Amino acid sequence: MKREFIISMPFCIILLLAVGSSLLLLKDRFLHAQLIQGNTNVSRQQRLGTNNILGLPDGISLVSTNHKNSSLDEEFILLGTTNQQNLAISNPDYGLSTPILTLMPGENFNISSNADSDIMYTSATMKLVPITSSFPPSNMRIEDVDPENDVSLGKPIMIGNYTGNSGTFVIPHTANPGYYLLYVYFYYPNHNVTAVYNTAVQLKGRGVGTGP
């Protein structure tokens, strides 16, 4: 027994040294992270005048019942209250996604969205807006279409609202076949900001199910 104890002592010493070194390393990294965060907060306050960062949703997708999906892209940031926007800031990198998803009146679909930020949107609203002119316009790719200048849009159709990261909706039976823009409005009422995303969809057929 004495021999076994003598043999295991170096191992114990090495183990203690390794654990001690690891704890010191973790403590050093924690202090370093705190220092960096502190410097970042000071610098951010100096550069931006605030430490409140509003991270916009990403990975927003429309998923149909047959598991096909389409991405939604940010077109505008609206400044103002929910009922009275004062300014729309356009996204210079905006473009419609392809391919265009085909849905039927009465068909269910899901919207999913993620936001990794301290400031989260409180709710999201869905609207379906008919494209009343030729789509896509002649000699123009879908990705290059600017909805504000290249097509004519009709009256929005309210689809519904959701909170959290996902919602399930139905295409109204009253919606006529044709091309539409599907809009999602993410509301940040405490900061008077609304993020606007959209994607193009095509409605075909007479409809399914018993939706509105």
C-alpha positions in Angstrom: 0.0 0.0 0.0 2.8 2.3 0.8 4.4 1.7 -2.6 1.1 2.5 -4.4 0.8 5.8 -2.4 4.3 6.8 -3.3 3.7 6.0 -7.0 0.5 8.0 -7.1 1.8 11.1 -5.5 3.4 12.6 -8.6 0.1 12.0 -10.4 -1.7 13.9 -7.7 0.7 16.7 -7.8 0.5 17.0 -11.6 -3.3 16.9 -11.3 -3.4 19.7 -8.7 -1.1 21.8 -10.8 -3.2 21.2 -13.9 -6.4 22.1 -12.1 -4.9 25.1 -10.5 -3.5 26.3 -13.9 -6.9 25.8 -15.5 -8.7 27.8 -12.8 -6.2 30.6 -13.1 -6.6 30.6 -16.9 -10.5 30.7 -16.5 -10.2 33.6 -14.0 -7.8 35.4 -16.3 -10.1 35.0 -19.3 -13.1 36.2 -17.3 -11.3 39.3 -16.1 -10.1 39.9 -19.7 -13.7 39.6 -21.0 -14.9 42.0 -18.3 -12.2 44.5 -19.3 -13.0 44.2 -23.0 -16.7 44.6 -22.3 -16.0 47.6 -20.1 -13.8 49.2 -22.7 -16.4 48.4 -25.4 -19.2 50.0 -23.4 -17.2 53.2 -22.8 -16.2 53.3 -26.5 -19.7 52.7 -27.7 -21.1 55.4 -25.5 -18.4 57.8 -26.9 -19.0 56.8 -30.5 -22.8 56.2 -30.5 -24.1 58.0 -27.5 -25.8 54.8 -26.2 -25.1 51.2 -25.2 -28.5 50.0 -26.4 -28.1 47.9 -29.5 -31.2 46.9 -31.4 -30.3 43.7 -33.4 -32.7 43.1 -36.3 -34.3 39.7 -36.8 -32.5 37.3 -39.2 -33.1 33.9 -40.7 -36.7 35.0 -41.4 -38.4 32.4 -43.6 -41.8 31.4 -45.0 -42.4 27.7 -44.9 -45.3 26.1 -46.8 -47.2 22.9 -45.9 -45.1 20.9 -48.4 -42.0 22.2 -46.5 -40.8 24.5 -49.3 -39.4 27.8 -48.0 -38.6 31.3 -49.0 -36.5 34.0 -47.3 -37.8 37.4 -46.3 -35.5 40.4 -46.8 -35.4 43.7 -44.9 -36.7 46.6 -47.0 -37.3 49.4 -44.5 -36.8 50.6 -41.0 -39.7 52.8 -39.9 -39.2 55.5 -37.3 -42.2 56.6 -35.2 -45.1 55.0 -33.4 -47.1 52.0 -34.5 -49.9 54.3 -35.8 -47.8 57.2 -37.1 -44.4 56.6 -38.8 -42.3 59.7 -39.4 -39.6 58.3 -41.6 -38.8 55.1 -43.6 -35.2 54.2 -44.0 -34.5 52.0 -47.0 -32.0 49.1 -47.0 -29.5 49.7 -49.8 -28.8 45.9 -49.9 -32.5 45.0 -50.3 -33.6 42.5 -53.0 -36.4 40.0 -53.4 -35.4 36.4 -52.8 -35.9 33.6 -55.4 -37.3 31.2 -56.2 -40.9 32.5 -55.6 -43.0 30.3 -53.3 -46.4 29.1 -54.7 -49.3 28.9 -52.3 -53.1 28.3 -52.6 -55.9 30.2 -51.0 -56.8 28.5 -47.8 -53.3 27.0 -47.4 -51.5 27.1 -44.1 -47.9 28.4 -43.8 -45.4 29.2 -41.1 -43.3 32.3 -40.5 -40.1 31.8 -38.4 -37.7 34.5 -37.2 -34.7 34.8 -34.9 -33.2 37.7 -33.0 -30.0 37.5 -30.9 -30.3 40.8 -29.2 -30.9 42.4 -25.8 -33.7 44.4 -27.4 -36.4 42.1 -28.9 -39.4 42.9 -31.0 -42.6 42.6 -29.0 -44.8 41.4 -31.9 -45.0 40.9 -35.6 -47.8 41.6 -38.1 -48.4 39.8 -41.5 -49.9 41.5 -44.5 -50.4 40.3 -48.1 -50.2 43.0 -50.8 -51.3 42.2 -54.3 -49.0 43.2 -57.2 -51.4 44.8 -59.7 -48.9 45.2 -62.6 -46.9 42.8 -64.7 -44.5 40.8 -62.5 -41.7 40.6 -63.0 -41.5 43.6 -65.2 -40.1 43.0 -68.7 -36.4 42.5 -69.0 -35.9 42.6 -65.3 -34.8 39.9 -62.9 -36.9 39.3 -59.8 -33.9 40.0 -57.6 -33.6 43.5 -59.1 -37.2 44.5 -58.7 -37.8 47.5 -56.5 -41.4 47.3 -55.2 -41.5 51.0 -54.6 -40.7 52.0 -58.2 -41.0 49.0 -60.6 -44.5 47.6 -59.8 -47.9 48.7 -58.8 -49.3 47.5 -55.5 -52.9 47.1 -54.3 -54.6 47.4 -50.9 -52.9 45.3 -48.2 -54.8 42.2 -46.8 -54.4 41.7 -43.1 -53.2 38.1 -42.4 -52.5 38.1 -38.6 -50.1 38.7 -35.8 -47.6 36.6 -33.7 -45.2 36.9 -30.8 -42.0 35.0 -30.2 -40.1 33.3 -33.0 -42.8 31.7 -35.1 -46.5 31.9 -36.2 -48.9 29.9 -38.3 -51.2 31.5 -40.8 -53.6 30.8 -43.6 -53.9 32.4 -47.0 -57.4 33.9 -47.2 -59.9 32.2 -49.5 -60.9 35.7 -50.8 -57.4 36.3 -52.2 -57.4 36.1 -56.0 -54.7 34.2 -58.0 -51.7 36.2 -58.9 -48.5 37.6 -57.5 -48.2 39.2 -54.0 -45.7 40.6 -51.6 -45.9 39.1 -48.2 -44.9 41.6 -45.6 -43.8 41.1 -42.0 -43.7 44.1 -39.6 -41.6 43.6 -36.5 -42.5 46.1 -33.8 -40.3 47.7 -31.2 -42.8 50.1 -29.5 -40.5 51.2 -26.7 -38.0 52.5 -29.2 -40.5 53.7 -31.9 -39.0 51.4 -34.5 -40.6 49.0 -36.9 -38.5 46.6 -39.1 -40.2 45.8 -42.4 -39.4 42.5 -44.3 -41.0 41.0 -47.4 -40.9 38.3 -50.1 -42.8 37.6 -53.3 -45.3 34.8 -53.5 -47.6 33.5 -56.1 -51.2 32.3 -55.4 -52.7 29.6 -57.6 -55.8 27.5 -57.7 -59.2 27.8 -56.1 -58.1 27.1 -52.5 -58.0 24.3 -50.0 -59.3 23.8 -46.4 -61.7 26.0 -44.6 -59.7 29.2 -44.0 -61.2 32.8 -44.0 
